Amino acid sequence: MSKVIRVRCEKGVLKPLEKLELEEGEEVEVVIRRKPSKVFGVLLRRRPGLRPEDVDRIIEEIGDEGVL
């Protein structure tokens, strides 16, 4: 099972912004990915003509490759 949740980093500790449905002691894998809006800003500066839907598609493709 995989699920995307938002977290906040506070003093080097990731804190979930929603309730996690995990058992005590359960181990999970965590993938760190910057918010799409931050990535969008970088892409937009490099390619001013990009549309948000283009950026979403690019981010999804890059994510599928394990880059983000």
C-alpha positions as CSV (number, residue, x, y, z in Angstrom):
1,M,0.0,0.0,0.0
2,S,1.2,3.5,-0.6
3,K,-0.2,6.8,0.5
4,V,0.9,10.4,0.0
5,I,0.8,12.6,3.1
6,R,2.0,16.1,3.9
7,V,4.6,16.5,6.6
8,R,6.4,19.5,8.1
9,C,10.1,19.5,9.0
10,E,10.7,20.9,12.5
11,K,14.2,20.9,13.9
12,G,15.1,18.0,11.6
13,V,12.1,15.9,12.5
14,L,9.3,15.1,10.0
15,K,5.9,15.6,11.6
16,P,2.8,14.4,9.8
17,L,0.1,16.9,9.1
18,E,-2.6,14.2,9.3
19,K,-3.3,11.1,11.2
20,L,-1.3,8.1,10.2
21,E,-3.0,4.7,10.1
22,L,0.1,2.8,11.3
23,E,0.6,0.2,14.0
24,E,3.0,1.1,16.8
25,G,6.5,0.1,15.8
26,E,5.6,-0.4,12.1
27,E,8.4,0.5,9.7
28,V,7.6,2.3,6.4
29,E,9.7,3.8,3.6
30,V,9.6,7.6,3.2
31,V,10.2,9.3,-0.1
32,I,11.1,13.0,0.2
33,R,9.7,15.2,-2.6
34,R,9.5,19.0,-2.6
35,K,6.1,20.6,-3.0
36,P,5.1,20.8,-6.7
37,S,4.7,24.6,-6.3
38,K,8.4,24.9,-5.5
39,V,9.3,22.8,-8.5
40,F,6.9,24.7,-10.7
41,G,8.6,28.0,-9.8
42,V,12.0,26.6,-10.8
43,L,10.6,25.2,-14.1
44,L,8.7,28.4,-14.9
45,R,11.8,30.5,-14.5
46,R,13.6,28.2,-16.9
47,R,10.7,27.8,-19.4
48,P,8.3,30.8,-19.1
49,G,5.8,29.3,-21.5
50,L,5.1,26.2,-19.5
51,R,1.5,25.6,-18.4
52,P,0.7,24.2,-14.9
53,E,-0.7,21.0,-16.5
54,D,2.6,20.5,-18.4
55,V,4.5,20.9,-15.1
56,D,2.2,18.3,-13.4
57,R,2.9,15.8,-16.2
58,I,6.7,16.4,-16.1
59,I,6.8,16.1,-12.3
60,E,4.8,12.8,-12.5
61,E,7.2,11.5,-15.2
62,I,10.3,12.5,-13.1
63,G,8.8,11.0,-10.0
64,D,8.1,7.7,-11.8
65,E,11.8,7.6,-12.7
66,G,12.7,8.0,-9.0
67,V,14.4,11.4,-9.5
68,L,12.3,13.4,-7.1
